[in-house]
Amino acid sequence: MCGIAGLIAKDSSNLGYDLINMLKQLIHRGKDATGVAVYEDRDDIQIRVALTAQQYQKDLEEIIERHGSISNSRMYQGEGIFTFYEASLGVDPERITQLNWDIDTHPELCVHSLGRHIKVYKDQGSAEDLRKRHEMPPAKATHGIGHVRLATESVENINFAHPFVSYIHPELSLVHNGQFTNYFNMRRKLERMGIRFKTNNDSEMAAHFLAYQMKEKGIDLEEALYLALDTFDGVFTLLVSTAHQIGALRDRLGIKPMLFFEKDGGAVLFGSEQICLTPIVSDVYATEMDPGGVMTWSV
Amino acid sequence: MVRLDLKGLSPRDVNRKLKELIKTEEEIEVVNTHSIHNFATALVGQGKITLHGSTGFYTGGFLEGPTLIVKGNTGWYTGDNMLAGEIIVEMNTGSNAAPSMLGGTVVIRGNSGSRAGWGMKGGNLIVCGNVGRWTGKMTLGGRIVVLGEVGEGVGESMYNGVIHVLDPAAEEKLGGNVKVAPIDDKEKKEVESLFKKYGIEVGMEQFRSIVPKIYGRHEYKLFKPTHKKGGQA
């Protein structure tokens, strides 16, 4: 099933927690894993990595130091077996993609986010567990997206949970509700173009596809989403975020739900169900997105 | 009158309790609804149940007899496969209101989502606000009345039944195999009596009906998705 939520709220200091509160209302749509991607108003490059065990910290720092310097690092235990590593990096922005892939090639490490603005917190369990385990340092945030997962397509592992990021476009994150029935064909096609995959999850394909179109082909988010609408097969609702935009895409049959509500003052809320908007705005009537629709909002 | 507090109860417990209460009580007031799913599903009997709050999915599915008044919103599939009785939603509902309904009346005072009255076979669905797309999709019978705007593809592939609309732009939003026809006197009277019963004050002059072009079994063309922009990768 899965549930998605999104929020554009200019200059919010607790946007991550707001998103978690929204996801809490969607617990009936899945509680295998919960994740949020928060876009903060800062310019340094930050990294978040999941390690299968603490002992791999050395390997991780060794890889990072080949590309740049580390500051303000912290490590903590997640809800399950995974340990989380977070740090600010002094890295040449040009080298982020390479660094991201270098870490991902290590079988015990997985990059959850690496780049300017973006921070992805994802862990197993419900939104409540995510809030309990992951402290989000207060920072001015502009927008974010979130997801609750009911694992239907691949294994129950937090690296397979949403939001997905792509090493091709470090600031892009994606949450997906649905299934891509042409995943294997698309994956083969992308792999022939030289794109490498970290997981077997179909949503990772969508992240790489959009990242590739935007970074390599140079098209904007809206065009990329229209292209995805024509290329992807199956039932899907996507929320895609970049540093300055949120885009939404709904399949042509309108199987998977998607609601949005534009509040006065520029805030926009997205969600699978009306109830997930209630922690932010009580009792409003949200608009249902049109099947086959593509919409983008600038932040 | 009896008061039922849902705090800490699972939908299964609630429905078990309701089944017991409806045997003897005429009026049941329900508090702390906390968007409960499957409220009063397959409830048989006579009585009035008033919910002070909102409910989740499948409110009053397979309902047979009682009157359900929801003072808040309801989620998807309100009155799914309802057989008899009434559901009155004071605010809005989610998508798929009254799908496959067989009898009884559903009144939605606010707006409803997509596919309201999907596959309806009998009974009445009245929406005082707007509805989403594909209202009355594949309807086999019954009556849908919409006072607000209708979405795209209204009456898509209807087999039987009727949708009464006020929306002046309904022609531009018709689905496949339906046409707009004037409302006849018999229908007017029936709708008027429904309006009177539920205290809806709207004149009947502007109403029009959406009915199937061909009744019963027919061949229909699949609707074509609209391509707006972009192309193959």
Interface residues (C-beta under 8 A of the other chain):
Chain A: H28 Q213 E223 Y226 L227 L229 D230 T231 R252 G254 P257 E273 Q274 I275 D283 Y285 E288 D290 P291 G292 V294
Chain B: S35 H37 G56 N73 G75 M91 N92 G94 S95 G110 N111 G113 S114 G132 R133 E152 P225 T226 H227 K228 K229 G230 G231 Q232 A233
